[in-house]
Amino acid sequence: MDIILKNVKKKDFPVLKSLAKSLGFEIVKEENPYNPEFVKEILEAEQSIKDGKGIKMTMEEIRALCK
């Protein structure tokens, strides 16, 4: 059985790690499946939208782009 812990605070991790080790559990760190450059681009785009640099489009305008 696999157990996944999310949002573990850094201060709590050593305690959990010690408990897991004492119970004979294996701790495996999963690698991030996303390309770091891609993540950076998405975060920058999100920030630019928050800064008011985005544009609003209606569905009709989007459909017109697809023609």
HULIN-V402639 format. One record per pair of residues at least 24 apart in sequence whose C-alpha atoms are under 8 Angstrom apart, sorted by sequence separation. I is the first residue (numbers start at 1). J is the second residue. If there is no record, write none. Layout:
i = {I,I}
j = {J,J}
This chain:
none
